[in-house]
């Protein structure tokens, strides 16, 4: 008999729960991803026999219930062992899904590197020509960035860049590595950067995908007019985000301005007392 243990995880600002009944490799991988996403994540305890590539309705209902647009679904079966499905929704419907099978896994607890604080906004790196040349892999890379990018912030301290999540694509594989960033002293004002791997370390094999059409994806990426900043006349922004303004003033009347300034110094010489001013 082919048994399948499954559980799913929603990503948003919601409460957290811990599940227990699942394949150990999938459970450990999901727990490490859960810690990377905390506190913007809820882990649902009840395991569900969903087949997302056959029926998307259940996960869409969960997304609406928990007001979450991103999800991670873990499953393990004889036919598809150690699988994680990363997905996102748009307007209440599935936009993109990618099933990644775990080929090799090393949990973060197996690394001796001290862990970073919870809730840090990570730096994300996509490496490999496949993320540029392969349309499907390019969309998967965009999905992973959307999943792991964390909250949107206006400013980040240099000392706050402590976490790096790297994805390297090679052929049909995606290698996920997580590093702690250390800023060391150097002879210049620019610190010396060192990377210490802190886990998890996961080698994924890309299995099934269900990606939105280019038109639908373009519509999903379109920013609502209500959120778009109104363009202000004579205002611009440089590459560093500084706002620059051009001010136009009328002709100034310079006729009444006193521009002449004289200083006269007289010296009176007295042969007996010396020089007096």
PEZI-V196932 format. One record per helix or strand. SS is the DSSP state (H for helix, E for strand). FROM is the first residue (numbers start at 1). TO is the last residue. Records with the same first field share a line. If there is no record, write none. Layout:
SS->FROM-TO ; FROM-TO
This chain:
E->5-11 ; 42-43 ; 70-76 ; 83-90 ; 93-106 ; 123-127 ; 163-170 ; 173-184 ; 192-197 ; 201-210 ; 235-237 ; 243-245 ; 268-270 ; 274-276
H->24-37 ; 57-66 ; 108-110 ; 130-133 ; 135-148 ; 158-160 ; 214-221 ; 225-227
